């Protein structure tokens, strides 16, 4: 079934990439933490100018923090919705609706910081958690043997939207490149009236743009076929209900010939026959399977296992069989951990701590790089350009991170990324005071390092703990950022005013250094090939 009931006759590979593009469009707006550093100066300036009209003042840094804090809750909610509905698309539609609504509603909510926190921070965080969990799982179904590549491509979505957001926010809010003109406690603000008045309408415009992206993305993911085993370039072998039921009544065991063993089908019903062992002989292998007895045809969708088309000659309907040439061969597949088993694993807590440390580096750089830069380079256009170019390079480079992880394993690429985050953050801080033009260069490099970590947030739970409980597990893994994003909005402004910018920025470099040494001690976790199993 295709979009809105129409089945578009597209080649399977084309269909897969359309589904992947749809997932990219859906998660593109889920990138508040990447573009917020550029946007933060406009919101903080808006509240500085309108301070007398605000009932309850909240530092705008809480918007980014609330978004990140609520994401794991959204991911756990995504797992609950998926289990209840048995359908990824239902949860994705819910997430897309909440995401678009949260941005549009911020047009009215911006008058009060607490109301903006509820829409742009909390509601969008929950929506973002749903959208980050389910499209990644859908991508892993469509490309089970190239998960690193698929996750890398998906990560270009949150990498490309900040590029658009930075450009649009600059041209819609500060098209005349007005300079900041007030400094309070080492933090600079805009006070130009025209610039300040453009801030609320920006939320409405970017909200409509977000809605359009997600509508198109959702329509594209509907191109995915329901028979996922066929989408994974495999064949499905089913037992014909009319012949097999009769045969089972007559025999305790039966050899199904090559003429009736393998035919591609898209059946939605399944007949279970009495507990009988069948020998299914194909061109290259012989397999034994067992099926439970019932005399009725089950009017429900089967969970289909598959065998490779090359292993069988195409013929009549057959039984579901395992697709490996030898049932005794060890399958190169990670253990599917339950959530409880994952929480009892030492590897989980070590990885959780690595992501907690990198979350601090992530918070400091992405939220404060522009404010830090404005203390020496008071040119909004130049710093927007730096962020835009960085986002573009990041968008191109994230798939490379996934490909390299597929080739060399997740651990070495994660360790290298931690080392880069430490070095680039250090050089970025030093260069602003010694040779400011190099600050722009190191901002871009640090963008790569901290944002490439996003690929590992979703790859690690899948590779290390299996796909079955992915949505819940990735939500628990992402909870590692709660400490930073709870404490950051309180501690960071206080430290900036008391000890200065340099110490705050270097704390991010120090966290990445500790994460590097923890990463070295992680066990190897290479991407595994997907295998088919008897249902």
BAFI-456479 format. One line per field, with one value per residue (C-alpha): residue number from 1; x, y, z. Coordinates in pm, 1 decimal. Example, Ala and Ser with C-alpha at 12.3 -4.5 7.8 and 13.67 -1.06 7.14 Angstrom:
BEGIN
pos	(1,2)
c1	(1230.0,1367.0)
c2	(-450.0,-106.0)
c3	(780.0,714.0)
***
This chain:
BEGIN
pos	(1,2,3,4,5,6,7,8,9,10,11,12,13,14,15,16,17,18,19,20,21,22,23,24,25,26,27,28,29,30,31,32,33,34,35,36,37,38,39,40,41,42,43,44,45,46,47,48,49,50,51,52,53,54,55,56,57,58,59,60,61,62,63,64,65,66,67,68,69,70,71,72,73,74,75,76,77,78,79,80,81,82,83,84,85,86,87,88,89,90,91,92,93,94,95,96,97,98,99,100,101,102,103,104,105,106,107,108,109,110,111,112,113,114,115,116,117,118,119,120,121,122,123,124,125,126,127,128,129,130,131,132,133,134,135,136,137,138,139,140,141,142,143,144,145,146,147,148,149,150,151,152,153,154,155,156,157,158,159,160,161,162,163,164,165,166,167,168,169,170,171,172,173,174,175,176,177,178,179,180,181,182,183,184,185,186,187,188,189,190,191,192,193,194,195,196,197,198,199,200,201,202,203,204,205,206,207,208,209,210,211,212,213,214,215,216,217,218,219,220,221,222,223,224,225,226,227,228,229,230,231,232,233,234,235,236,237,238,239,240,241,242,243,244,245,246,247,248,249,250,251,252,253,254,255,256,257,258,259,260,261,262,263,264,265,266,267,268,269,270,271,272,273,274,275,276,277,278,279,280,281,282,283,284,285,286,287,288,289,290,291,292,293,294,295,296,297,298,299,300,301,302,303,304,305,306,307,308,309,310,311,312,313,314,315,316,317,318,319,320,321,322,323,324,325,326,327,328,329,330,331,332,333,334,335,336,337,338,339,340,341,342,343,344,345,346,347,348,349,350,351,352,353,354,355,356,357,358,359,360,361,362,363,364,365,366,367,368,369,370,371,372,373,374,375,376,377,378,379,380,381,382,383,384,385,386,387,388,389,390,391,392,393,394,395,396,397,398,399,400,401,402,403,404,405,406,407,408,409,410,411,412,413,414,415,416,417,418,419,420,421,422,423,424,425,426,427,428,429,430,431,432,433,434,435,436,437,438,439,440,441,442,443,444,445,446,447,448,449,450,451,452,453,454,455,456,457,458,459,460,461,462,463,464,465,466,467,468,469,470,471,472,473,474,475,476,477,478,479,480,481,482,483,484,485,486,487,488,489,490,491,492,493,494,495,496,497,498,499,500,501,502,503,504,505,506,507,508,509,510,511,512,513,514,515,516,517,518,519,520,521,522,523,524,525,526,527,528,529,530,531,532,533,534,535)
c1	(0.0,143.9,61.1,-308.7,-393.5,-209.9,68.4,347.8,546.2,891.5,1200.8,1266.4,1593.6,1434.9,1149.1,1393.6,1575.4,1246.8,1152.0,1493.2,1451.5,1110.4,1271.1,1532.4,1262.4,1071.3,1365.1,1515.0,1345.1,1456.5,1777.9,1711.1,2037.2,2240.4,2092.9,2004.3,2348.7,2284.1,1922.5,1989.5,2117.2,1791.1,1565.3,1777.0,1782.8,1402.8,1356.5,1621.9,1436.4,1092.4,1197.1,935.2,652.2,763.7,582.5,827.7,1175.4,1353.8,1693.2,1639.1,1908.3,1630.6,1461.6,1747.9,1783.1,1413.2,1423.9,1709.7,1573.1,1231.6,1370.9,1431.7,1074.1,951.8,1159.9,1013.5,666.8,748.9,823.3,490.7,293.1,466.3,385.5,21.5,-43.1,198.6,270.7,568.0,378.0,121.8,389.7,571.8,251.6,196.8,553.0,531.8,204.7,344.1,668.3,502.0,245.3,511.4,687.8,373.1,229.8,551.8,442.6,182.4,378.9,689.8,538.2,599.4,924.1,739.6,484.2,764.0,937.5,620.2,586.2,931.1,1112.2,895.4,640.5,901.4,1133.8,872.5,794.2,1164.1,1214.3,937.8,1073.8,1432.8,1344.9,1094.4,1240.3,1577.6,1411.1,1232.3,1565.6,1719.4,1435.4,1483.4,1864.2,1937.3,2286.0,2391.5,2267.6,2572.3,2520.8,2145.2,2194.2,2460.5,2225.8,1945.2,2173.6,2209.3,1851.4,1924.9,2250.2,2089.9,1797.8,2026.6,2184.7,1842.6,1741.0,2056.3,2022.6,1648.1,1675.0,1948.7,1767.2,1426.2,1542.1,1867.2,1886.7,2080.9,2352.4,2298.1,2566.8,2506.8,2514.7,2477.4,2697.0,2577.3,2783.7,3009.2,2698.2,2604.9,2251.8,2077.1,1843.9,1741.1,1358.8,1302.3,1518.3,1341.5,994.5,1079.9,1151.9,790.5,683.6,985.9,836.8,519.9,710.1,952.7,659.8,482.9,805.7,844.0,489.7,550.4,869.8,702.6,393.0,613.5,831.2,534.9,394.0,728.9,756.5,416.5,593.6,743.3,597.4,448.4,651.5,977.7,1161.5,1108.2,1218.4,1542.7,1612.7,1509.0,1245.2,959.8,863.1,513.2,320.9,23.7,-283.8,-490.9,-225.7,-27.5,-323.9,-440.2,-90.1,-40.9,-355.0,-213.9,149.5,361.8,644.1,676.8,944.8,854.3,1016.9,1214.3,910.6,706.8,960.6,1024.5,790.2,781.5,450.4,286.9,28.8,-129.2,-271.2,-96.0,-197.4,-45.3,-47.5,5.5,344.9,528.2,882.3,920.2,1233.0,1251.3,1501.6,1634.0,1915.8,2183.2,2058.4,1821.9,1643.6,1430.2,1149.7,863.7,526.2,253.0,-76.3,-409.4,-679.2,-795.2,-649.5,-528.9,-676.4,-391.4,-69.1,217.3,556.0,756.4,1101.2,1276.6,1539.3,1758.5,1620.6,1947.0,1907.2,1579.9,1420.0,1093.2,791.2,472.6,389.5,595.3,658.8,847.2,1207.7,1532.1,1749.9,2099.5,2276.5,2351.6,2143.5,2453.7,2650.2,2697.5,2495.7,2683.4,2409.2,2417.5,2215.2,1875.2,1889.7,1575.4,1572.0,1641.3,1938.1,2077.2,2053.4,2243.6,2521.8,2852.6,2890.4,2565.0,2674.2,3018.9,2864.4,2605.4,2884.3,3070.0,2756.8,2698.5,3045.6,3006.4,2667.2,2848.1,3083.4,2780.2,2591.9,2879.0,2973.7,2639.2,2463.2,2742.5,2985.0,2817.4,2785.8,3150.6,3258.2,3067.2,3288.7,3573.3,3414.8,3106.7,2979.2,2653.2,2687.0,3033.5,2933.7,2613.7,2826.0,3057.0,2762.6,2605.2,2920.7,2977.5,2626.4,2676.7,3004.4,2844.4,2552.6,2796.4,3024.9,2774.9,2715.3,3093.7,3086.7,2827.2,3020.5,3345.0,3166.3,3035.7,3385.9,3602.7,3352.0,3184.4,3446.6,3749.0,3539.8,3382.0,3724.5,3862.8,3558.7,3613.4,3978.5,3881.5,3619.8,3886.6,4150.9,3916.8,3744.0,4082.6,4213.0,3883.8,3914.2,4280.7,4242.4,3970.9,4216.0,4527.2,4419.1,4039.0,4009.3,4110.1,3821.7,3584.0,3776.7,3781.1,3411.0,3341.6,3569.3,3414.2,3070.7,3176.9,3313.6,3023.7,2751.5,2896.7,2835.7,2463.7,2521.0,2649.2,2352.9,2133.3,2391.8,2521.2,2188.6,2113.6,2456.3,2530.4,2183.6,1980.0,1680.0,1378.2,1364.5,1548.0,1310.0,1311.8,1684.1,1789.6,1569.5,1748.4,2086.2,1993.7,1902.0,2277.2,2238.4,1992.8,2262.0,2418.7,2091.8,1943.7,2251.2,2385.2,2131.4,2195.3,2572.2,2686.1,2558.3,2687.3,3034.3,3048.1,2984.2,3223.6,3524.4,3480.6,3423.0,3755.7,3709.7,3355.7,3466.1,3765.2,3537.1,3385.1,3730.0,3806.7,3484.4,3572.2,3917.0,3765.2,3518.3,3815.7,3977.9,3648.5,3592.3,3926.8,3810.2,3485.1,3448.5,3448.2,3104.4,3098.3,2791.3,2640.5,2476.7,2110.3,2006.9,1669.7,1523.5,1250.9,935.0)
c2	(0.0,334.4,693.7,746.1,400.8,429.6,180.0,352.9,100.5,209.3,-11.3,-140.6,47.6,375.3,317.4,260.1,585.7,778.0,640.5,744.0,1095.3,1112.9,1024.8,1297.9,1559.9,1453.1,1489.0,1802.2,2045.8,1837.5,2036.5,2310.3,2245.8,2292.8,2624.8,2766.1,2919.6,3145.6,3218.2,3266.1,3624.2,3734.0,3582.2,3705.9,4055.3,4043.3,3970.8,4223.4,4501.2,4384.6,4301.0,4534.2,4342.9,3997.3,3838.8,3554.7,3585.5,3267.5,3257.4,3157.6,2890.1,2686.9,2655.1,2446.7,2260.0,2172.5,2049.4,1811.0,1705.7,1612.5,1424.9,1096.9,1111.3,1151.2,850.7,632.5,756.9,661.8,305.7,291.2,422.1,176.7,-119.2,-17.2,62.0,-191.2,79.4,314.5,559.7,639.8,751.6,944.4,1131.0,1222.8,1349.4,1556.5,1718.7,1811.7,1939.8,2175.2,2292.1,2373.3,2618.0,2788.1,2830.9,3003.4,3307.0,3376.8,3230.2,3448.1,3732.8,3525.5,3325.8,3054.2,3007.5,2993.3,2731.7,2518.5,2533.3,2577.9,2384.2,2117.4,2036.3,2046.3,1829.8,1555.0,1576.7,1567.9,1255.3,1075.9,1182.9,1095.2,743.4,613.6,733.7,590.1,254.5,273.1,342.2,38.4,-174.6,-42.5,-73.0,-348.1,-423.7,-58.0,96.7,318.8,468.4,505.2,671.3,899.1,1008.8,1062.0,1278.6,1517.7,1624.0,1786.3,1904.1,2076.3,2246.6,2465.2,2588.7,2703.7,2833.5,3042.8,3201.9,3267.2,3403.8,3645.4,3776.5,3791.3,3937.4,4128.4,4194.1,4519.5,4346.6,4567.0,4527.9,4450.7,4777.8,4684.9,4467.5,4349.4,4104.5,4000.6,3926.2,4145.5,4235.0,4399.4,4688.1,4806.5,4836.6,4707.7,4402.2,4321.5,4354.3,4099.0,3818.2,3700.7,3679.2,3463.4,3178.1,3178.1,3180.3,2906.1,2705.2,2703.3,2598.3,2315.8,2195.2,2179.0,1975.4,1722.1,1676.7,1592.4,1366.0,1172.4,1115.8,974.4,721.8,583.8,443.1,171.9,-168.7,-367.2,-677.9,-556.6,-877.3,-813.6,-454.1,-589.4,-757.1,-1097.6,-1346.6,-1474.8,-1840.9,-1926.3,-2247.7,-2270.4,-2306.8,-2527.6,-2790.2,-2785.2,-2821.3,-3133.6,-3274.5,-3224.3,-3418.0,-3716.6,-3720.0,-3670.1,-3549.0,-3449.1,-3352.1,-3046.8,-3060.8,-2792.3,-2724.6,-2597.9,-2450.2,-2097.5,-1841.9,-1471.2,-1375.5,-1092.1,-1284.3,-1131.6,-1457.4,-1754.5,-2115.4,-2292.0,-2669.8,-2948.9,-2974.4,-3145.1,-3125.8,-3040.4,-3082.9,-2798.0,-2869.1,-2586.4,-2561.5,-2486.4,-2599.3,-2808.6,-2662.7,-2809.4,-2611.8,-2666.8,-2500.4,-2514.6,-2680.0,-2509.4,-2601.4,-2249.0,-1992.5,-1696.8,-1377.1,-1164.5,-1038.2,-1284.9,-1198.5,-1312.6,-1462.9,-1495.4,-1671.3,-1535.2,-1566.4,-1713.3,-2008.2,-2126.6,-2182.8,-1998.7,-2230.2,-2280.8,-2157.6,-2297.9,-2261.4,-1988.9,-2101.2,-1965.2,-1804.8,-1917.4,-2203.4,-2373.2,-2354.0,-2443.0,-2145.0,-1870.2,-1565.3,-1232.8,-1045.0,-849.4,-982.9,-819.1,-678.4,-603.9,-266.3,-434.8,-627.2,-310.2,-123.8,-408.6,-386.6,-217.0,-111.3,84.4,290.6,354.9,471.6,673.1,857.2,928.2,1087.0,1281.9,1435.2,1505.6,1658.0,1926.6,1997.4,1997.8,2244.5,2489.2,2503.6,2501.6,2740.8,2987.5,2998.5,3307.2,3497.0,3414.6,3530.1,3858.4,3961.7,4012.4,3990.3,4214.5,4122.4,3924.9,3855.8,3701.3,3474.1,3368.2,3285.3,3076.5,2881.6,2838.1,2706.9,2478.2,2335.9,2275.5,2089.7,1897.0,1795.7,1649.7,1487.9,1306.9,1024.7,977.6,917.1,644.2,485.4,486.8,330.6,52.8,-8.9,24.1,-13.4,243.0,254.9,393.5,661.0,765.4,788.0,999.6,1227.5,1280.2,1369.0,1617.4,1779.0,1838.6,1978.5,2200.9,2348.5,2432.2,2594.1,2778.5,2941.8,3035.7,3167.1,3421.1,3608.7,3554.6,3547.3,3602.1,3493.1,3139.3,3138.7,3106.8,2804.6,2626.1,2699.6,2500.9,2213.8,2195.8,2190.9,1870.3,1711.3,1775.9,1724.5,1404.2,1257.6,1268.4,976.4,767.7,852.1,638.3,396.7,279.1,145.2,-28.6,-191.6,-268.1,-365.3,-466.8,-323.7,-470.0,-218.1,53.1,343.9,289.6,210.2,516.1,728.4,595.2,649.3,1008.9,1072.2,1108.1,1472.1,1556.0,1659.4,1914.4,2051.7,2086.8,2252.4,2438.3,2723.9,2803.1,2753.7,2885.8,3248.0,3264.0,3141.5,3378.0,3674.5,3557.0,3386.8,3484.8,3315.4,3134.7,2906.9,2817.8,2721.9,2522.6,2319.3,2180.4,2079.0,1908.2,1704.8,1581.5,1473.6,1256.0,1109.9,1018.0,802.7,634.5,564.4,385.4,142.0,54.2,-296.5,-322.5,-267.3,-313.2,-283.6,-628.7,-770.0,-841.2,-1207.2,-1367.1,-1581.7,-1839.6,-1692.2)
c3	(0.0,-97.4,-13.1,64.2,-68.8,-401.6,-468.3,-657.5,-859.9,-756.3,-748.7,-400.1,-360.8,-474.6,-232.9,52.6,-9.6,-36.6,305.5,438.6,294.5,461.8,795.7,739.7,675.2,986.0,1220.0,1059.8,1303.2,1602.3,1630.4,1883.5,2066.2,1745.5,1631.4,1974.8,2028.4,1731.0,1831.2,2204.5,2165.9,1999.4,2268.1,2558.3,2403.6,2363.2,2732.9,2834.9,2649.4,2771.1,3127.5,3277.7,3104.4,3216.5,3513.2,3585.6,3437.1,3328.0,3158.7,2792.8,2835.9,2998.7,2658.2,2521.9,2850.7,2874.7,2516.1,2596.5,2937.3,2796.7,2495.6,2683.8,2816.1,2459.3,2354.6,2628.8,2527.7,2168.8,2281.4,2468.3,2168.5,1936.4,2159.6,2196.7,1830.3,1672.5,1418.7,1394.5,1173.4,1444.8,1687.2,1413.6,1319.6,1686.1,1719.3,1399.9,1510.5,1853.3,1700.6,1452.4,1707.5,1966.5,1733.7,1599.9,1951.4,2058.5,1854.3,2126.0,2416.8,2382.5,2586.6,2900.3,2945.9,3141.7,2861.6,2602.0,2815.9,2805.2,2424.6,2273.9,2547.7,2710.2,2438.5,2165.2,2375.0,2408.6,2036.4,1954.8,2163.3,1974.6,1637.3,1719.7,1837.2,1582.2,1248.7,1352.7,1416.9,1081.9,911.1,1080.5,939.5,588.7,596.1,852.3,719.7,681.0,1002.0,1043.2,697.7,752.2,1092.7,946.6,668.3,919.4,1127.7,833.7,910.3,1246.8,1087.5,788.9,964.2,1180.6,859.2,736.5,1079.2,1121.8,779.1,815.3,1168.6,1064.9,756.6,925.7,1259.1,1196.5,820.0,874.9,1078.5,1383.6,1649.7,2014.7,2207.6,2577.8,2800.4,3141.9,3347.7,3054.4,2840.6,2544.1,2418.3,2123.5,2206.4,1856.2,1858.8,1503.6,1565.8,1894.1,1737.3,1468.1,1716.0,1787.5,1421.2,1345.2,1550.6,1340.0,1009.4,1106.2,1249.1,911.3,742.5,994.9,930.0,554.5,600.9,826.1,609.7,309.4,524.3,660.4,311.9,200.1,484.3,381.6,76.1,295.9,224.8,510.2,422.3,571.4,492.2,122.4,167.3,308.9,-27.3,98.4,-7.5,205.5,219.9,339.9,386.5,152.0,364.6,133.8,66.3,387.7,621.2,441.3,428.1,800.1,880.7,693.8,797.6,1106.0,891.4,531.5,289.0,89.5,-247.5,-423.6,-641.5,-348.3,-114.9,-225.6,-366.5,-300.2,-150.4,36.4,232.8,540.8,678.3,822.1,884.3,1179.4,1151.8,1402.8,1562.1,1280.0,1153.5,787.8,586.0,335.8,61.0,-159.2,-408.0,-149.3,190.6,396.9,695.6,972.1,1127.2,1366.8,1370.7,1634.1,1559.3,1515.7,1265.9,1202.5,971.8,1179.5,1041.1,1150.0,1005.5,1026.8,1156.6,859.7,859.7,526.8,320.2,48.5,-301.8,-422.6,-185.9,-332.8,-668.4,-710.3,-682.3,-480.6,-133.9,151.0,520.0,696.2,725.4,858.5,594.1,692.8,517.3,846.7,1160.7,1362.1,1231.9,1485.8,1389.9,1395.8,1577.7,1904.3,2193.9,2221.7,2575.7,2767.4,2939.5,3274.3,3132.0,2978.0,3309.3,3477.9,3219.1,3307.5,2942.4,2960.4,3261.0,3118.5,2789.9,2984.4,3169.5,2843.5,2697.8,3021.2,2995.1,2624.5,2705.1,2906.6,2614.7,2385.9,2609.9,2649.1,2283.7,2107.8,2346.3,2417.2,2121.4,1971.8,2299.7,2372.7,2027.2,2056.4,2348.9,2098.8,1750.1,1771.2,1425.3,1412.7,1038.9,1074.2,1359.8,1180.1,877.8,1095.5,1236.9,893.1,729.3,1027.6,994.2,622.5,676.4,961.5,739.4,484.4,739.4,961.8,709.5,700.1,1076.1,1021.9,734.2,931.3,1228.9,1002.8,871.9,1182.4,1466.8,1686.0,1961.8,1769.7,1595.7,1926.6,2092.8,1807.8,1828.9,2203.9,2142.2,1870.3,2095.7,2360.1,2123.5,1919.9,2226.2,2377.6,2059.2,2007.2,2350.3,2309.0,1953.3,2039.3,2262.4,2049.1,1682.0,1646.0,1277.5,1382.1,1629.2,1334.8,1206.7,1541.9,1597.7,1281.7,1382.7,1728.2,1565.8,1392.8,1708.0,1946.6,1687.9,1543.9,1889.1,1802.2,1564.0,1855.1,2080.8,1853.5,1720.1,2059.0,2197.9,1865.6,1824.7,2189.1,2314.3,2008.1,1819.6,2001.6,2288.3,2096.5,2163.8,2540.9,2557.1,2359.3,2585.3,2892.9,2726.5,2644.1,3007.6,3058.6,2957.5,3235.5,3484.6,3250.5,3122.3,3472.1,3620.6,3314.1,3294.7,3661.2,3683.1,3342.5,3377.4,3735.0,3633.7,3336.4,3566.5,3840.4,3676.1,3311.2,2977.8,2938.3,3240.6,3136.0,2783.8,2910.3,3137.2,2817.8,2692.9,3024.5,3010.8,2660.9,2785.5,3059.1,2806.3,2583.8,2854.3,2937.0,2567.7,2543.9,2813.2,2633.8,2481.8,2105.5,1953.1,1578.8,1363.5,1310.9,1006.9,1041.0,1032.1,986.6,1259.9,1281.7,1423.7)
***
